[in-house]
Amino acid sequence: MSVVALVSATSDGVTTSALALALASPRPTLLAECDLSGGSIRSGYLYDSPLHAHHPLDSSVGLHTLAQADWARADAEETLAPAFDANLRQLDSSQRRYLLPGITDPRQAASLASTWPTLAELLQVTAQQAGYDVIVDAGRLVVENGRVHPVLAPAALLHQADLVLLVVRARRTSVVPAQPMLEVLRAELAAAGTGPDGLGLLVVTQGGHSTADVSRALQTPVMAQLSWDERTAGYLEGERARPRGLDRTPLMRDARTAARNLREWAQRRRLHLQLADAQARHPAVAGVLQRLTHGQEVSAGG
């Protein structure tokens, strides 16, 4: 139903946060691992998973193969959809959560530069037509000349996302470097995306500051928060055994709440964008649409 992209200014747990959201969502979910420093889920959370005994997550599978397919389909005038589908792998045994594994070598990043726009369209189709919640792990943001790097970051995915969340920890060493990155993202989304109002924070509550403190310091809304839960995070990183009562751990409880809140936030924002577009094209019905939209929001809010 929505496409939510996660990025960070420093190494603040983007992949762990994205994985927690994907596993906690009650809806069909696709996690696209688009960190161009390299994917880590195949060598972490899914390492030696029995889910892939017959279809190993080796280097022949993943995001980098889409670039090869993109070149081939351009010559044959085909779509990228078959290659996209062929590279999806189960994230768990539910058969409704999937992973698009990341690149296996940072040197593969440059080959994806022309593929990002097509992938962005496929992710939107997956969300809007197939009814999936799509979570994009965009990794650590790379900036060049005040803009998101066109090759070393999946800029087109950020441009087309319903929400873009900067992942920060509730401590000074994470909050301070986040400020300039937020300025870059605001400018980027205003110039090439769907608008800066889709930018928010995902706060990992590690540190001495409250989420309100972080939001106030960065002048950006907190759209989601996740508990600092070292035991569960270690499991999601593939470094610890599965905790007993995984679904009841602080991280997974927060992730369920966050997944629901993000879906609602994205749906409200999409509704407002549709309203603005309708008003621009049909000024005469603007008042009617506004009243209907207000009625839906009041109903949703109880």
CORGI-V213170 format. One record per backbone hydrogen bond with DSSP energy under -0.5 kcal/mol. CO is the residue of the C=O (numbers start at 0). NH is the residue of the N-H. E is the energy in kcal/mol with one decimal. If there is no record, write none. Layout:
co = (CO;CO)
nh = (NH;NH)
e = (E;E)
//
This chain:
co = (1;1;2;2;3;4;5;6;7;9;12;13;14;15;16;17;18;19;20;27;28;29;29;30;30;31;31;33;34;39;40;40;43;45;48;49;55;57;61;61;62;62;63;63;64;65;66;67;68;69;70;71;72;72;79;80;81;82;83;84;86;88;91;95;96;96;97;98;98;99;100;102;104;105;107;108;109;111;111;114;115;116;117;118;119;120;121;122;123;124;124;125;126;131;131;132;132;133;134;134;135;135;136;138;141;143;146;148;152;153;153;154;155;156;158;162;163;164;164;165;166;167;168;169;170;170;171;173;174;174;175;175;176;177;178;179;180;181;182;183;184;185;186;187;187;188;188;194;195;197;199;200;200;200;201;201;202;202;203;203;204;204;209;210;211;212;213;214;214;220;220;223;225;226;228;229;230;231;232;233;233;234;235;242;244;245;248;249;250;251;252;253;254;255;256;257;258;259;260;261;262;263;264;265;266;267;268;269;270;271;272;273;274;275;276;277;281;282;284;285;286;287;288;289;290;291;292;293;294;295;296;298)
nh = (3;133;161;162;135;164;137;166;140;11;16;17;18;19;20;21;22;23;24;132;97;31;134;32;99;33;136;35;37;43;43;45;46;48;51;52;57;60;64;65;65;66;66;67;68;69;70;71;72;73;74;75;76;77;83;84;85;86;86;87;100;98;94;28;90;91;30;88;100;32;62;38;107;108;110;111;112;114;115;118;119;120;121;122;123;124;125;126;127;128;129;131;130;1;133;29;134;3;31;136;5;137;33;7;148;146;143;152;154;156;157;158;159;160;193;4;199;6;166;201;8;203;170;208;173;174;175;177;177;178;178;179;180;181;182;183;184;185;186;187;188;189;190;191;192;192;194;197;198;163;165;202;222;223;167;203;204;225;169;205;206;227;213;214;215;216;217;218;219;200;222;202;204;228;232;233;234;235;236;238;239;237;44;245;247;248;252;253;254;255;256;257;258;259;260;261;262;263;264;265;266;267;268;269;270;271;272;273;274;275;276;277;278;279;280;281;284;285;288;289;290;291;292;293;294;295;296;297;298;299;300;301)
e = (-0.5;-3.2;-2.0;-1.6;-2.9;-3.2;-2.5;-3.4;-3.0;-1.7;-2.2;-2.9;-2.6;-2.3;-2.3;-2.3;-2.4;-1.7;-1.6;-2.7;-2.8;-0.6;-2.8;-0.7;-2.8;-1.2;-2.7;-0.6;-1.7;-0.6;-0.6;-2.7;-1.4;-2.0;-1.6;-1.4;-1.6;-1.7;-1.3;-0.5;-1.5;-0.7;-0.6;-1.0;-2.2;-2.3;-1.9;-1.9;-2.8;-1.6;-1.2;-1.6;-1.0;-2.1;-2.3;-2.7;-2.2;-1.0;-0.7;-1.3;-0.7;-3.2;-0.8;-2.5;-2.7;-0.8;-2.9;-2.5;-0.8;-2.5;-2.3;-2.5;-2.7;-1.6;-0.7;-1.8;-1.4;-1.4;-1.5;-2.4;-2.8;-1.7;-2.0;-2.5;-1.9;-2.3;-2.4;-1.9;-3.3;-2.4;-1.5;-2.0;-0.5;-0.6;-0.6;-2.4;-0.5;-2.8;-2.8;-0.6;-3.1;-1.1;-1.9;-1.5;-3.1;-1.7;-2.9;-0.6;-2.2;-1.0;-1.4;-2.4;-1.6;-0.9;-0.5;-2.7;-2.4;-2.5;-0.6;-2.0;-0.5;-3.0;-2.2;-1.8;-1.6;-2.4;-2.5;-0.7;-0.5;-1.0;-0.9;-0.5;-0.8;-2.3;-1.7;-2.1;-2.6;-2.7;-2.1;-2.5;-2.9;-2.0;-2.1;-2.9;-0.7;-0.7;-1.5;-1.4;-1.7;-2.7;-2.5;-0.5;-2.1;-1.5;-2.3;-0.5;-0.6;-2.5;-1.9;-2.8;-0.6;-0.5;-2.1;-2.7;-2.5;-2.6;-2.1;-1.1;-1.4;-2.2;-0.8;-2.3;-2.6;-1.0;-2.7;-2.2;-1.4;-2.3;-1.6;-2.9;-1.1;-1.5;-0.5;-0.8;-1.8;-1.7;-2.5;-2.3;-2.2;-1.9;-1.8;-3.0;-2.7;-1.9;-2.5;-2.9;-1.9;-2.1;-2.6;-2.8;-2.2;-2.4;-2.2;-2.6;-2.2;-2.2;-2.4;-2.4;-2.3;-2.6;-2.2;-2.5;-2.7;-1.9;-1.9;-3.0;-1.5;-1.3;-2.4;-2.3;-2.0;-2.4;-2.7;-2.5;-2.1;-1.9;-2.2;-2.4;-2.1;-2.5;-2.0;-1.1)
//
